[in-house]
Amino acid sequence: MADLDDEITSYKVVLIGEKGVGKTNIISRFTFNSFDENTLSTGNASYSSKVIQFDELQKKNICLEIWDTIGQEQYRSLTKIFYKDAASVIFVYDITSENTFKEIKDYWYEEVMKNYSDNLGKI
């Protein structure tokens, strides 16, 4: 955990993908080290954060501000507000569902590229 004297730099991270692909569980595993196979689909966007010690000697830390977006098709137009000021977008799909991967290629990637902020790192 970071001390009050430690330098903390924050980065906004957004998880994007279709409904039911596991965005919420990925965030839960990363931030709280927990997993619930009975997690219900997220009905609204949610926020979590995690501070990671980046450089112990220089007392530098990174705070990841992680946004879980809504994957349902009727909410797609709302999701673009989450890209604003994002440092990173993580595209999530279900490896057992070809359609969720196809939607990353055919919709989500293009949507992010049209609406991303200049801070977004491209990989």
N, C-alpha and C positions, 0 to 999 in steps of 0.2 A: 504494500500500500504506500502511496506517496505521502511524504511529509509535507507540512505547510511550506517549507523552504524549497521544495523541489519545483522545478520548472515543468509545467504541464502544457502541452500543445494539443489542441482538439482538432479532430477531423470527423466530418460527417460521412457516414457510410450508409448506403441505401441498398436493401435487398429487393429484387424485382423478379417476378415470375408469375405463372398462373396459379390459380387457387389449388391448394392441396399438395404443393410440391415440397413443402418442408421448411419454408422460410422461418417460421416461428420457432420450430425445433432447432434449427441451426443456430439461431440467436440465443435460445435458451441454453443450449449446450456450451456455446462460447462464453456467455456472460455468467451463467450460474452453475455450469457443469452438471446440468440435469437434462433429462430427456423423458418425454411422456408420449408414448405411442398413441394415446387416446386424445391428443390435442385436437380441439375443434378448429375449423377454419376461422381465420381472423376476420371479424366483422368491421373493424376499423383499423387505421394505422396505429402502430404502437412504437414506443421509443425505449431504448435501453442504452446503457453506457458501461464502458469498462476501461479502467486505467491500467496501462501496461508499462512496467518499468523498462525504459529503453536504454538508458545509460546510467548505471549505478554510480560511477565515479563523478560524472558531471551533474548528477541529480536531475536528469531529463526524463520525462514521462510523456506518454501519448495517451490521450483520452479518445477512445472511439465512440462517437455518438451514432448509434446504430438504429436505423429506421426500418421497421417491418411494414411493407406496403400491402394494400389489399389487392388480391389477384383476380377477383371477379370481374368479368368483362364489363358490367354496367358501371364500374368505378374507374375504368382505365383513364378517363379524362382527368380525374382528380390526382392520379399518381404523379403526373408531371410536376406538380408543385414540390414534390420531395426531391427532385433532382437539383433544385436551386441550391447553390453553395455546397454541393456534394463534392467531396474529395475522391470518392470512389463509389461505383455501382457494381454490385455483385448480381449476376444473372443466375437464377436458380431454376432448375428443371428436374423432373422426375425421370431417372434413367429407364424406368419401366413404362413410360408413356411417351411415345414418339411425338405426339401432338404438343406436349409441353416444351419439347426442344424446338419443334417447328415454330411455335409461337415466339420463342426467344429470337430466332432468326428472322421471322417474317414480321413481327410487330415490335417487341420490346427493344431490341437493339436499335432499330431505326428511330423509334420514339425517343430514346435516350439521346441519340446523336443529334436529333433536331432540337432538343430542349435542354441539353446539359449546360452547366456553367463552365466558364473558362478554367476553373480550378480542377475539373474532373480529369483524373489520370486515365489515359487510354492504354490498355494492355492488348 
